[in-house]
Each structure stands twice: as C-alpha cells, then as structure tokens.
C-alpha cells in the first residue's frame, strides 16, 4: 500500500471490507446486520471469532515485529528527517537529493 486513501470499492476488492453501501443507507444496513448477529448464539459467535483470531495471531505478531524493526531502522535517517520536516513545514518532501541506500 502506498499510504494513499482507498475507495470503498478498493477496500472491498482487497478484502478489507465485507460490504459497501451508500452513505445514507449505512446506519440501516448496520442495524440489519446487527439484528442478524443478535439472533445467533453468542457462545457460537465467540468461539467462531476465537478460532479465526487464533489462526492469525502468530502471523500478526510476527508482522508487527517486522514492522517495528523496519521503523526502528528508518528512524533518524535522512529520508525520515526530510519527511518529518516537510510535514512540519506543510510542504511536499523532496527525496531527490537523499541517497536512500546511504541510510
């Protein structure tokens, strides 16, 4: 991902969203689905969720560790300083003069 905003259709296609609805239909659709869930056995829902979460807990923790290591590696580099300076100065960052391999 490039840190750009994603449309609802993009999120749906990538599996980040379950369903897309028009903004004025969102509350009604949310309530409809809430009623469907409320009609289910809470213990079954909890066990289903636990089963799903347990299967991805390890990979998520490993991904978080990789992400933290990458952030630690990048903090304080010339590119990081330029990005933060540009943000503070409300300008577009200029990475052209930075040797990214140097960091």
Gaussian input, Z-matrix of N, CA and C with variables (Angstrom, degrees):
# hf/3-21g

backbone

0 1
 N
 C     1     B1
 C     2     B2     1     A1
 N     3     B3     2     A2     1     D1
 C     4     B4     3     A3     2     D2
 C     5     B5     4     A4     3     D3
 N     6     B6     5     A5     4     D4
 C     7     B7     6     A6     5     D5
 C     8     B8     7     A7     6     D6
 N     9     B9     8     A8     7     D7
 C    10    B10     9     A9     8     D8
 C    11    B11    10    A10     9     D9
 N    12    B12    11    A11    10    D10
 C    13    B13    12    A12    11    D11
 C    14    B14    13    A13    12    D12
 N    15    B15    14    A14    13    D13
 C    16    B16    15    A15    14    D14
 C    17    B17    16    A16    15    D15
 N    18    B18    17    A17    16    D16
 C    19    B19    18    A18    17    D17
 C    20    B20    19    A19    18    D18
 N    21    B21    20    A20    19    D19
 C    22    B22    21    A21    20    D20
 C    23    B23    22    A22    21    D21
 N    24    B24    23    A23    22    D22
 C    25    B25    24    A24    23    D23
 C    26    B26    25    A25    24    D24
 N    27    B27    26    A26    25    D25
 C    28    B28    27    A27    26    D26
 C    29    B29    28    A28    27    D27
 N    30    B30    29    A29    28    D28
 C    31    B31    30    A30    29    D29
 C    32    B32    31    A31    30    D30
 N    33    B33    32    A32    31    D31
 C    34    B34    33    A33    32    D32
 C    35    B35    34    A34    33    D33
 N    36    B36    35    A35    34    D34
 C    37    B37    36    A36    35    D35
 C    38    B38    37    A37    36    D36
 N    39    B39    38    A38    37    D37
 C    40    B40    39    A39    38    D38
 C    41    B41    40    A40    39    D39
 N    42    B42    41    A41    40    D40
 C    43    B43    42    A42    41    D41
 C    44    B44    43    A43    42    D42
 N    45    B45    44    A44    43    D43
 C    46    B46    45    A45    44    D44
 C    47    B47    46    A46    45    D45
 N    48    B48    47    A47    46    D46
 C    49    B49    48    A48    47    D47
 C    50    B50    49    A49    48    D48
 N    51    B51    50    A50    49    D49
 C    52    B52    51    A51    50    D50
 C    53    B53    52    A52    51    D51
 N    54    B54    53    A53    52    D52
 C    55    B55    54    A54    53    D53
 C    56    B56    55    A55    54    D54
 N    57    B57    56    A56    55    D55
 C    58    B58    57    A57    56    D56
 C    59    B59    58    A58    57    D57
 N    60    B60    59    A59    58    D58
 C    61    B61    60    A60    59    D59
 C    62    B62    61    A61    60    D60
 N    63    B63    62    A62    61    D61
 C    64    B64    63    A63    62    D62
 C    65    B65    64    A64    63    D63
 N    66    B66    65    A65    64    D64
 C    67    B67    66    A66    65    D65
 C    68    B68    67    A67    66    D66
 N    69    B69    68    A68    67    D67
 C    70    B70    69    A69    68    D68
 C    71    B71    70    A70    69    D69
 N    72    B72    71    A71    70    D70
 C    73    B73    72    A72    71    D71
 C    74    B74    73    A73    72    D72
 N    75    B75    74    A74    73    D73
 C    76    B76    75    A75    74    D74
 C    77    B77    76    A76    75    D75
 N    78    B78    77    A77    76    D76
 C    79    B79    78    A78    77    D77
 C    80    B80    79    A79    78    D78
 N    81    B81    80    A80    79    D79
 C    82    B82    81    A81    80    D80
 C    83    B83    82    A82    81    D81
 N    84    B84    83    A83    82    D82
 C    85    B85    84    A84    83    D83
 C    86    B86    85    A85    84    D84
 N    87    B87    86    A86    85    D85
 C    88    B88    87    A87    86    D86
 C    89    B89    88    A88    87    D87
 N    90    B90    89    A89    88    D88
 C    91    B91    90    A90    89    D89
 C    92    B92    91    A91    90    D90
 N    93    B93    92    A92    91    D91
 C    94    B94    93    A93    92    D92
 C    95    B95    94    A94    93    D93
 N    96    B96    95    A95    94    D94
 C    97    B97    96    A96    95    D95
 C    98    B98    97    A97    96    D96
 N    99    B99    98    A98    97    D97
 C   100   B100    99    A99    98    D98
 C   101   B101   100   A100    99    D99
 N   102   B102   101   A101   100   D100
 C   103   B103   102   A102   101   D101
 C   104   B104   103   A103   102   D102
 N   105   B105   104   A104   103   D103
 C   106   B106   105   A105   104   D104
 C   107   B107   106   A106   105   D105
 N   108   B108   107   A107   106   D106
 C   109   B109   108   A108   107   D107
 C   110   B110   109   A109   108   D108
 N   111   B111   110   A110   109   D109
 C   112   B112   111   A111   110   D110
 C   113   B113   112   A112   111   D111
 N   114   B114   113   A113   112   D112
 C   115   B115   114   A114   113   D113
 C   116   B116   115   A115   114   D114
 N   117   B117   116   A116   115   D115
 C   118   B118   117   A117   116   D116
 C   119   B119   118   A118   117   D117
 N   120   B120   119   A119   118   D118
 C   121   B121   120   A120   119   D119
 C   122   B122   121   A121   120   D120
 N   123   B123   122   A122   121   D121
 C   124   B124   123   A123   122   D122
 C   125   B125   124   A124   123   D123
 N   126   B126   125   A125   124   D124
 C   127   B127   126   A126   125   D125
 C   128   B128   127   A127   126   D126
 N   129   B129   128   A128   127   D127
 C   130   B130   129   A129   128   D128
 C   131   B131   130   A130   129   D129
 N   132   B132   131   A131   130   D130
 C   133   B133   132   A132   131   D131
 C   134   B134   133   A133   132   D132
 N   135   B135   134   A134   133   D133
 C   136   B136   135   A135   134   D134
 C   137   B137   136   A136   135   D135
 N   138   B138   137   A137   136   D136
 C   139   B139   138   A138   137   D137
 C   140   B140   139   A139   138   D138
 N   141   B141   140   A140   139   D139
 C   142   B142   141   A141   140   D140
 C   143   B143   142   A142   141   D141
 N   144   B144   143   A143   142   D142
 C   145   B145   144   A144   143   D143
 C   146   B146   145   A145   144   D144
 N   147   B147   146   A146   145   D145
 C   148   B148   147   A147   146   D146
 C   149   B149   148   A148   147   D147
 N   150   B150   149   A149   148   D148
 C   151   B151   150   A150   149   D149
 C   152   B152   151   A151   150   D150
 N   153   B153   152   A152   151   D151
 C   154   B154   153   A153   152   D152
 C   155   B155   154   A154   153   D153
 N   156   B156   155   A155   154   D154
 C   157   B157   156   A156   155   D155
 C   158   B158   157   A157   156   D156
 N   159   B159   158   A158   157   D157
 C   160   B160   159   A159   158   D158
 C   161   B161   160   A160   159   D159
 N   162   B162   161   A161   160   D160
 C   163   B163   162   A162   161   D161
 C   164   B164   163   A163   162   D162
 N   165   B165   164   A164   163   D163
 C   166   B166   165   A165   164   D164
 C   167   B167   166   A166   165   D165
 N   168   B168   167   A167   166   D166
 C   169   B169   168   A168   167   D167
 C   170   B170   169   A169   168   D168
 N   171   B171   170   A170   169   D169
 C   172   B172   171   A171   170   D170
 C   173   B173   172   A172   171   D171
 N   174   B174   173   A173   172   D172
 C   175   B175   174   A174   173   D173
 C   176   B176   175   A175   174   D174
 N   177   B177   176   A176   175   D175
 C   178   B178   177   A177   176   D176
 C   179   B179   178   A178   177   D177
 N   180   B180   179   A179   178   D178
 C   181   B181   180   A180   179   D179
 C   182   B182   181   A181   180   D180
 N   183   B183   182   A182   181   D181
 C   184   B184   183   A183   182   D182
 C   185   B185   184   A184   183   D183
 N   186   B186   185   A185   184   D184
 C   187   B187   186   A186   185   D185
 C   188   B188   187   A187   186   D186
 N   189   B189   188   A188   187   D187
 C   190   B190   189   A189   188   D188
 C   191   B191   190   A190   189   D189
 N   192   B192   191   A191   190   D190
 C   193   B193   192   A192   191   D191
 C   194   B194   193   A193   192   D192
 N   195   B195   194   A194   193   D193
 C   196   B196   195   A195   194   D194
 C   197   B197   196   A196   195   D195
 N   198   B198   197   A197   196   D196
 C   199   B199   198   A198   197   D197
 C   200   B200   199   A199   198   D198
 N   201   B201   200   A200   199   D199
 C   202   B202   201   A201   200   D200
 C   203   B203   202   A202   201   D201
 N   204   B204   203   A203   202   D202
 C   205   B205   204   A204   203   D203
 C   206   B206   205   A205   204   D204
 N   207   B207   206   A206   205   D205
 C   208   B208   207   A207   206   D206
 C   209   B209   208   A208   207   D207
 N   210   B210   209   A209   208   D208
 C   211   B211   210   A210   209   D209
 C   212   B212   211   A211   210   D210
 N   213   B213   212   A212   211   D211
 C   214   B214   213   A213   212   D212
 C   215   B215   214   A214   213   D213
 N   216   B216   215   A215   214   D214
 C   217   B217   216   A216   215   D215
 C   218   B218   217   A217   216   D216
 N   219   B219   218   A218   217   D217
 C   220   B220   219   A219   218   D218
 C   221   B221   220   A220   219   D219
 N   222   B222   221   A221   220   D220
 C   223   B223   222   A222   221   D221
 C   224   B224   223   A223   222   D222
 N   225   B225   224   A224   223   D223
 C   226   B226   225   A225   224   D224
 C   227   B227   226   A226   225   D225
 N   228   B228   227   A227   226   D226
 C   229   B229   228   A228   227   D227
 C   230   B230   229   A229   228   D228
 N   231   B231   230   A230   229   D229
 C   232   B232   231   A231   230   D230
 C   233   B233   232   A232   231   D231
 N   234   B234   233   A233   232   D232
 C   235   B235   234   A234   233   D233
 C   236   B236   235   A235   234   D234
 N   237   B237   236   A236   235   D235
 C   238   B238   237   A237   236   D236
 C   239   B239   238   A238   237   D237
 N   240   B240   239   A239   238   D238
 C   241   B241   240   A240   239   D239
 C   242   B242   241   A241   240   D240
 N   243   B243   242   A242   241   D241
 C   244   B244   243   A243   242   D242
 C   245   B245   244   A244   243   D243
 N   246   B246   245   A245   244   D244
 C   247   B247   246   A246   245   D245
 C   248   B248   247   A247   246   D246
 N   249   B249   248   A248   247   D247
 C   250   B250   249   A249   248   D248
 C   251   B251   250   A250   249   D249
 N   252   B252   251   A251   250   D250
 C   253   B253   252   A252   251   D251
 C   254   B254   253   A253   252   D252
 N   255   B255   254   A254   253   D253
 C   256   B256   255   A255   254   D254
 C   257   B257   256   A256   255   D255
 N   258   B258   257   A257   256   D256
 C   259   B259   258   A258   257   D257
 C   260   B260   259   A259   258   D258
 N   261   B261   260   A260   259   D259
 C   262   B262   261   A261   260   D260
 C   263   B263   262   A262   261   D261
 N   264   B264   263   A263   262   D262
 C   265   B265   264   A264   263   D263
 C   266   B266   265   A265   264   D264
 N   267   B267   266   A266   265   D265
 C   268   B268   267   A267   266   D266
 C   269   B269   268   A268   267   D267
 N   270   B270   269   A269   268   D268
 C   271   B271   270   A270   269   D269
 C   272   B272   271   A271   270   D270
 N   273   B273   272   A272   271   D271
 C   274   B274   273   A273   272   D272
 C   275   B275   274   A274   273   D273
 N   276   B276   275   A275   274   D274
 C   277   B277   276   A276   275   D275
 C   278   B278   277   A277   276   D276
 N   279   B279   278   A278   277   D277
 C   280   B280   279   A279   278   D278
 C   281   B281   280   A280   279   D279
 N   282   B282   281   A281   280   D280
 C   283   B283   282   A282   281   D281
 C   284   B284   283   A283   282   D282
 N   285   B285   284   A284   283   D283
 C   286   B286   285   A285   284   D284
 C   287   B287   286   A286   285   D285
 N   288   B288   287   A287   286   D286
 C   289   B289   288   A288   287   D287
 C   290   B290   289   A289   288   D288
 N   291   B291   290   A290   289   D289
 C   292   B292   291   A291   290   D290
 C   293   B293   292   A292   291   D291
 N   294   B294   293   A293   292   D292
 C   295   B295   294   A294   293   D293
 C   296   B296   295   A295   294   D294
 N   297   B297   296   A296   295   D295
 C   298   B298   297   A297   296   D296
 C   299   B299   298   A298   297   D297
 N   300   B300   299   A299   298   D298
 C   301   B301   300   A300   299   D299
 C   302   B302   301   A301   300   D300
 N   303   B303   302   A302   301   D301
 C   304   B304   303   A303   302   D302
 C   305   B305   304   A304   303   D303
 N   306   B306   305   A305   304   D304
 C   307   B307   306   A306   305   D305
 C   308   B308   307   A307   306   D306

   B1=1.4517
   B2=1.5232
   B3=1.3009
   B4=1.4554
   B5=1.5177
   B6=1.2822
   B7=1.4669
   B8=1.5259
   B9=1.3125
   B10=1.4567
   B11=1.5240
   B12=1.3350
   B13=1.4551
   B14=1.5182
   B15=1.3058
   B16=1.4612
   B17=1.5193
   B18=1.3128
   B19=1.4642
   B20=1.5259
   B21=1.3092
   B22=1.4628
   B23=1.5204
   B24=1.3303
   B25=1.4708
   B26=1.5248
   B27=1.3424
   B28=1.4669
   B29=1.5251
   B30=1.3287
   B31=1.4682
   B32=1.5200
   B33=1.3076
   B34=1.4609
   B35=1.5236
   B36=1.3219
   B37=1.4631
   B38=1.5281
   B39=1.3301
   B40=1.4608
   B41=1.5237
   B42=1.3250
   B43=1.4558
   B44=1.5155
   B45=1.3258
   B46=1.4610
   B47=1.5229
   B48=1.3210
   B49=1.4647
   B50=1.5209
   B51=1.3116
   B52=1.4619
   B53=1.5236
   B54=1.3272
   B55=1.4567
   B56=1.5298
   B57=1.3238
   B58=1.4610
   B59=1.5211
   B60=1.3155
   B61=1.4578
   B62=1.5206
   B63=1.2973
   B64=1.4624
   B65=1.5297
   B66=1.3361
   B67=1.4688
   B68=1.5254
   B69=1.3278
   B70=1.4655
   B71=1.5257
   B72=1.3279
   B73=1.4605
   B74=1.5312
   B75=1.3254
   B76=1.4632
   B77=1.5285
   B78=1.3145
   B79=1.4690
   B80=1.5249
   B81=1.3257
   B82=1.4681
   B83=1.5266
   B84=1.3323
   B85=1.4667
   B86=1.5249
   B87=1.3174
   B88=1.4648
   B89=1.5243
   B90=1.3169
   B91=1.4639
   B92=1.5267
   B93=1.3406
   B94=1.4602
   B95=1.5229
   B96=1.3179
   B97=1.4644
   B98=1.5329
   B99=1.3214
   B100=1.4667
   B101=1.5297
   B102=1.3305
   B103=1.4697
   B104=1.5261
   B105=1.3277
   B106=1.4719
   B107=1.5224
   B108=1.3261
   B109=1.4685
   B110=1.5260
   B111=1.3297
   B112=1.4643
   B113=1.5197
   B114=1.3166
   B115=1.4571
   B116=1.5169
   B117=1.3081
   B118=1.4686
   B119=1.5238
   B120=1.3001
   B121=1.4629
   B122=1.5222
   B123=1.3284
   B124=1.4641
   B125=1.5244
   B126=1.3251
   B127=1.4675
   B128=1.5262
   B129=1.3245
   B130=1.4679
   B131=1.5220
   B132=1.3325
   B133=1.4642
   B134=1.5257
   B135=1.3300
   B136=1.4665
   B137=1.5228
   B138=1.3149
   B139=1.4652
   B140=1.5245
   B141=1.3215
   B142=1.4687
   B143=1.5222
   B144=1.3240
   B145=1.4624
   B146=1.5222
   B147=1.3360
   B148=1.4607
   B149=1.5213
   B150=1.3167
   B151=1.4637
   B152=1.5254
   B153=1.3182
   B154=1.4655
   B155=1.5242
   B156=1.3200
   B157=1.4684
   B158=1.5255
   B159=1.3174
   B160=1.4653
   B161=1.5233
   B162=1.3233
   B163=1.4630
   B164=1.5214
   B165=1.3235
   B166=1.4663
   B167=1.5245
   B168=1.3117
   B169=1.4667
   B170=1.5281
   B171=1.3253
   B172=1.4667
   B173=1.5140
   B174=1.3345
   B175=1.4640
   B176=1.5331
   B177=1.3270
   B178=1.4655
   B179=1.5231
   B180=1.3174
   B181=1.4677
   B182=1.5251
   B183=1.3251
   B184=1.4680
   B185=1.5265
   B186=1.3163
   B187=1.4669
   B188=1.5215
   B189=1.3290
   B190=1.4627
   B191=1.5233
   B192=1.3219
   B193=1.4685
   B194=1.5244
   B195=1.3359
   B196=1.4730
   B197=1.5233
   B198=1.3212
   B199=1.4590
   B200=1.5266
   B201=1.3251
   B202=1.4645
   B203=1.5218
   B204=1.3297
   B205=1.4654
   B206=1.5266
   B207=1.3246
   B208=1.4657
   B209=1.5242
   B210=1.3329
   B211=1.4593
   B212=1.5240
   B213=1.3229
   B214=1.4641
   B215=1.5241
   B216=1.3213
   B217=1.4674
   B218=1.5298
   B219=1.3265
   B220=1.4603
   B221=1.5250
   B222=1.3176
   B223=1.4604
   B224=1.5254
   B225=1.3160
   B226=1.4581
   B227=1.5153
   B228=1.3182
   B229=1.4605
   B230=1.5276
   B231=1.3238
   B232=1.4615
   B233=1.5272
   B234=1.3159
   B235=1.4649
   B236=1.5252
   B237=1.3171
   B238=1.4591
   B239=1.5244
   B240=1.3175
   B241=1.4671
   B242=1.5289
   B243=1.3348
   B244=1.4649
   B245=1.5224
   B246=1.3106
   B247=1.4680
   B248=1.5240
   B249=1.3234
   B250=1.4634
   B251=1.5222
   B252=1.3278
   B253=1.4697
   B254=1.5220
   B255=1.3198
   B256=1.4619
   B257=1.5256
   B258=1.3120
   B259=1.4621
   B260=1.5266
   B261=1.3294
   B262=1.4632
   B263=1.5268
   B264=1.3258
   B265=1.4663
   B266=1.5304
   B267=1.3162
   B268=1.4700
   B269=1.5283
   B270=1.3165
   B271=1.4574
   B272=1.5221
   B273=1.3084
   B274=1.4566
   B275=1.5212
   B276=1.3187
   B277=1.4686
   B278=1.5250
   B279=1.3318
   B280=1.4625
   B281=1.5206
   B282=1.3199
   B283=1.4554
   B284=1.5222
   B285=1.3410
   B286=1.4669
   B287=1.5260
   B288=1.3199
   B289=1.4638
   B290=1.5250
   B291=1.3084
   B292=1.4647
   B293=1.5165
   B294=1.3020
   B295=1.4658
   B296=1.5194
   B297=1.3040
   B298=1.4629
   B299=1.5185
   B300=1.3124
   B301=1.4570
   B302=1.5200
   B303=1.3326
   B304=1.4637
   B305=1.5173
   B306=1.3333
   B307=1.4612
   B308=1.4766
   A1=109.02
   A2=115.37
   A3=120.46
   A4=113.13
   A5=118.86
   A6=126.17
   A7=112.42
   A8=117.43
   A9=120.78
   A10=108.89
   A11=115.77
   A12=120.49
   A13=109.57
   A14=115.85
   A15=121.82
   A16=109.15
   A17=116.07
   A18=119.84
   A19=109.25
   A20=115.37
   A21=119.96
   A22=110.31
   A23=116.46
   A24=120.25
   A25=110.85
   A26=116.57
   A27=120.27
   A28=110.51
   A29=116.15
   A30=120.59
   A31=110.99
   A32=116.55
   A33=120.55
   A34=110.32
   A35=116.60
   A36=121.33
   A37=111.51
   A38=117.37
   A39=121.65
   A40=112.74
   A41=117.20
   A42=120.22
   A43=113.57
   A44=117.24
   A45=121.05
   A46=112.00
   A47=115.83
   A48=121.34
   A49=108.41
   A50=115.17
   A51=120.93
   A52=110.63
   A53=116.19
   A54=121.13
   A55=108.52
   A56=115.74
   A57=121.79
   A58=107.97
   A59=115.80
   A60=120.99
   A61=109.30
   A62=116.18
   A63=120.64
   A64=108.43
   A65=117.70
   A66=120.00
   A67=113.55
   A68=118.00
   A69=119.40
   A70=112.86
   A71=117.68
   A72=121.98
   A73=112.41
   A74=116.55
   A75=120.69
   A76=113.07
   A77=117.60
   A78=119.76
   A79=111.20
   A80=117.08
   A81=120.24
   A82=110.65
   A83=117.22
   A84=120.84
   A85=110.75
   A86=116.47
   A87=120.59
   A88=110.61
   A89=116.98
   A90=120.89
   A91=111.16
   A92=117.41
   A93=120.64
   A94=109.94
   A95=116.20
   A96=118.99
   A97=110.90
   A98=117.56
   A99=120.47
   A100=110.33
   A101=117.23
   A102=120.32
   A103=111.02
   A104=116.85
   A105=120.11
   A106=109.39
   A107=116.51
   A108=120.02
   A109=111.69
   A110=116.39
   A111=120.15
   A112=111.66
   A113=117.52
   A114=121.40
   A115=113.65
   A116=116.88
   A117=121.39
   A118=110.25
   A119=115.88
   A120=121.75
   A121=109.03
   A122=116.84
   A123=120.58
   A124=111.28
   A125=117.59
   A126=119.06
   A127=110.75
   A128=117.52
   A129=120.45
   A130=110.95
   A131=116.16
   A132=119.61
   A133=111.03
   A134=116.42
   A135=120.55
   A136=111.07
   A137=117.23
   A138=120.20
   A139=111.57
   A140=116.55
   A141=119.62
   A142=110.15
   A143=116.15
   A144=120.24
   A145=110.45
   A146=117.45
   A147=120.89
   A148=110.50
   A149=116.92
   A150=121.64
   A151=111.00
   A152=116.30
   A153=120.36
   A154=110.60
   A155=116.88
   A156=121.45
   A157=111.06
   A158=117.46
   A159=120.39
   A160=112.06
   A161=117.01
   A162=119.51
   A163=112.43
   A164=117.73
   A165=119.76
   A166=113.33
   A167=118.10
   A168=121.24
   A169=111.90
   A170=117.75
   A171=121.07
   A172=112.71
   A173=118.10
   A174=119.02
   A175=113.44
   A176=117.27
   A177=119.69
   A178=109.96
   A179=117.85
   A180=120.96
   A181=110.57
   A182=117.05
   A183=120.51
   A184=110.61
   A185=117.03
   A186=120.76
   A187=110.57
   A188=117.24
   A189=121.19
   A190=110.43
   A191=117.17
   A192=120.27
   A193=111.25
   A194=117.27
   A195=120.16
   A196=110.75
   A197=116.17
   A198=120.37
   A199=110.50
   A200=117.37
   A201=120.84
   A202=111.36
   A203=117.33
   A204=121.02
   A205=110.53
   A206=116.73
   A207=120.27
   A208=110.73
   A209=117.43
   A210=120.33
   A211=110.72
   A212=117.31
   A213=120.73
   A214=110.69
   A215=116.56
   A216=121.32
   A217=111.19
   A218=116.91
   A219=121.20
   A220=114.34
   A221=117.64
   A222=120.75
   A223=110.65
   A224=115.33
   A225=120.40
   A226=114.60
   A227=117.83
   A228=119.88
   A229=108.93
   A230=115.63
   A231=120.23
   A232=111.06
   A233=117.06
   A234=120.53
   A235=111.01
   A236=117.39
   A237=121.76
   A238=110.57
   A239=116.69
   A240=120.82
   A241=110.31
   A242=116.96
   A243=120.65
   A244=110.63
   A245=117.87
   A246=121.08
   A247=111.08
   A248=117.17
   A249=120.73
   A250=111.56
   A251=116.95
   A252=120.68
   A253=110.29
   A254=116.20
   A255=120.27
   A256=110.86
   A257=116.59
   A258=120.32
   A259=110.36
   A260=116.68
   A261=121.15
   A262=111.53
   A263=116.19
   A264=121.45
   A265=112.40
   A266=116.69
   A267=123.10
   A268=111.82
   A269=114.88
   A270=120.83
   A271=108.91
   A272=115.91
   A273=121.32
   A274=108.54
   A275=118.44
   A276=119.11
   A277=111.40
   A278=115.61
   A279=121.90
   A280=107.70
   A281=115.68
   A282=121.19
   A283=112.37
   A284=117.23
   A285=120.92
   A286=112.51
   A287=117.79
   A288=120.79
   A289=112.89
   A290=117.23
   A291=120.78
   A292=109.45
   A293=115.81
   A294=120.64
   A295=106.78
   A296=116.43
   A297=120.46
   A298=112.32
   A299=117.94
   A300=120.17
   A301=111.37
   A302=116.50
   A303=121.08
   A304=111.15
   A305=116.08
   A306=121.29
   A307=107.86
   D1=149.24
   D2=-174.47
   D3=-105.38
   D4=14.65
   D5=-179.09
   D6=66.67
   D7=15.54
   D8=175.04
   D9=-89.02
   D10=158.02
   D11=178.60
   D12=-64.14
   D13=141.60
   D14=177.88
   D15=-108.21
   D16=141.93
   D17=176.27
   D18=-76.91
   D19=164.91
   D20=177.08
   D21=-60.26
   D22=-39.93
   D23=179.47
   D24=-64.10
   D25=-40.11
   D26=177.32
   D27=-61.61
   D28=-45.32
   D29=-179.67
   D30=-62.01
   D31=-40.74
   D32=178.41
   D33=-63.50
   D34=-45.90
   D35=-179.04
   D36=-62.96
   D37=-35.56
   D38=-177.91
   D39=-84.36
   D40=-4.22
   D41=179.95
   D42=83.63
   D43=12.99
   D44=178.61
   D45=-85.76
   D46=-15.22
   D47=178.48
   D48=-129.30
   D49=149.62
   D50=-179.39
   D51=-88.76
   D52=-37.49
   D53=-176.99
   D54=-153.08
   D55=151.51
   D56=176.41
   D57=-117.80
   D58=137.38
   D59=179.05
   D60=-138.68
   D61=162.84
   D62=176.20
   D63=-68.59
   D64=146.46
   D65=-178.28
   D66=-53.82
   D67=-40.41
   D68=-178.09
   D69=-74.33
   D70=-9.49
   D71=177.17
   D72=-104.13
   D73=-2.12
   D74=-172.95
   D75=-60.83
   D76=-49.27
   D77=-178.13
   D78=-62.61
   D79=-44.81
   D80=-179.93
   D81=-62.75
   D82=-41.87
   D83=179.54
   D84=-66.95
   D85=-39.63
   D86=177.90
   D87=-62.98
   D88=-44.66
   D89=179.27
   D90=-65.45
   D91=-38.48
   D92=177.85
   D93=-60.39
   D94=-46.22
   D95=-179.48
   D96=-69.32
   D97=-35.80
   D98=177.13
   D99=-61.05
   D100=-39.33
   D101=177.96
   D102=-65.93
   D103=-37.59
   D104=176.56
   D105=-61.15
   D106=-48.41
   D107=-179.75
   D108=-64.85
   D109=-38.87
   D110=-179.26
   D111=-64.15
   D112=-24.02
   D113=178.92
   D114=-81.90
   D115=-3.39
   D116=-179.07
   D117=-94.48
   D118=162.24
   D119=176.00
   D120=-69.04
   D121=123.36
   D122=-178.10
   D123=-62.02
   D124=-38.22
   D125=-179.75
   D126=-66.50
   D127=-36.90
   D128=177.24
   D129=-66.38
   D130=-42.48
   D131=177.95
   D132=-62.25
   D133=-42.96
   D134=-179.53
   D135=-63.74
   D136=-43.02
   D137=179.85
   D138=-68.53
   D139=-37.98
   D140=177.00
   D141=-62.18
   D142=-46.22
   D143=179.56
   D144=-63.47
   D145=-43.06
   D146=179.74
   D147=-60.26
   D148=-43.20
   D149=179.96
   D150=-61.74
   D151=-44.68
   D152=179.28
   D153=-64.82
   D154=-47.31
   D155=-177.55
   D156=-63.28
   D157=-44.36
   D158=-178.84
   D159=-59.49
   D160=-34.39
   D161=-177.81
   D162=-71.03
   D163=-20.78
   D164=-178.82
   D165=-113.34
   D166=-2.65
   D167=-176.87
   D168=-59.53
   D169=-46.85
   D170=-179.92
   D171=-62.41
   D172=-50.90
   D173=177.96
   D174=-60.57
   D175=-35.37
   D176=178.31
   D177=-66.95
   D178=-43.46
   D179=178.50
   D180=-62.34
   D181=-41.93
   D182=178.78
   D183=-64.66
   D184=-41.07
   D185=178.42
   D186=-64.48
   D187=-39.68
   D188=178.12
   D189=-62.89
   D190=-41.07
   D191=177.88
   D192=-64.23
   D193=-41.43
   D194=176.97
   D195=-63.54
   D196=-41.63
   D197=179.62
   D198=-64.03
   D199=-44.94
   D200=178.55
   D201=-61.41
   D202=-40.54
   D203=178.44
   D204=-64.65
   D205=-40.22
   D206=178.97
   D207=-65.30
   D208=-43.78
   D209=177.65
   D210=-61.72
   D211=-44.00
   D212=179.58
   D213=-60.62
   D214=-40.04
   D215=179.60
   D216=-65.35
   D217=-36.75
   D218=-175.31
   D219=-85.80
   D220=-22.55
   D221=-178.33
   D222=-60.84
   D223=131.45
   D224=176.95
   D225=84.94
   D226=-3.82
   D227=178.21
   D228=-73.75
   D229=165.31
   D230=-179.92
   D231=-58.62
   D232=-41.09
   D233=179.87
   D234=-65.09
   D235=-40.08
   D236=178.58
   D237=-65.16
   D238=-44.78
   D239=179.43
   D240=-62.35
   D241=-43.13
   D242=178.09
   D243=-62.81
   D244=-43.37
   D245=-179.75
   D246=-62.18
   D247=-45.35
   D248=-179.26
   D249=-69.30
   D250=-38.74
   D251=177.36
   D252=-62.91
   D253=-45.38
   D254=179.68
   D255=-61.98
   D256=-40.34
   D257=178.31
   D258=-62.34
   D259=-46.86
   D260=-179.31
   D261=-64.67
   D262=-34.13
   D263=-178.41
   D264=-90.72
   D265=1.60
   D266=179.27
   D267=55.17
   D268=49.18
   D269=177.81
   D270=-132.59
   D271=167.21
   D272=177.12
   D273=-78.07
   D274=130.56
   D275=179.76
   D276=-65.48
   D277=148.26
   D278=177.95
   D279=-118.31
   D280=103.04
   D281=-178.98
   D282=-95.61
   D283=1.64
   D284=-173.84
   D285=-60.10
   D286=-37.71
   D287=-175.84
   D288=-88.18
   D289=1.27
   D290=-176.10
   D291=-99.49
   D292=126.75
   D293=175.09
   D294=-82.65
   D295=101.17
   D296=-175.46
   D297=-64.30
   D298=-26.63
   D299=178.81
   D300=-75.58
   D301=-20.56
   D302=179.61
   D303=-66.53
   D304=-36.78
   D305=-178.46
   D306=-68.95

